[in-house]
């Protein structure tokens, strides 16, 4: 690439509140050109200048298929009672709205969905769902008939970001199924899907290709 081509301004054309602490930003290149190609599961770096003048960079997965003309990143506002809040995620939530621009890098990452017909196992927890959502969107757009098993764990249904996106993609795939665990489940939630995710009891093919994203 030529010098200066790694970073590019992108226009925010929509903002979607996924949960109380998760927002999606829909983006297109501010120069009107074509967005760069990427592989499902890859991420971009986002560079922002904070009020103190510091330039900070964070990485966010694309939560959409490469075939979409509009790109989407999904950001969780990092809160921790024992540590300072996340600088960049908090700034993005507080300051970025429709009409603003963000500086994005070219896409990176080698944890991408392969192109074979082998079964897929997509395991995520918390905001680790974002690359999984992107992979699922890619599988829908390409009308795959692969066997796809989605496993997700979260604190609660209210904190499960992009839950409807996940279920809609699974519904549109002919050989996909989803299993979800909550630490704080809603009333009537099955006991065997409460707490941490468990693969025991799931019918996982022996030749499965597995992708895992989320906290331990």
Secondary structure, 3 states (H helix, E strand, C coil): CCCCCCEEEEEEEEEEEEECCEEEEEEEECCCCCCCCCCCCCEEEEEEECCCCCEEEEEEEECCCCCCCCEEEEEECCCCCCCCCCHHHHHHHHHCCCCCEEEEECCECCCCCCCCCCCEEEEEEHHHHHHHHHHHHHHHHCCCCCCEEEEEEEEECCCCCCHHHHHHHHHHCCCEEEEEEEEECCCCCCHHHECCCCCCCCCCCCCCEEEEECCC
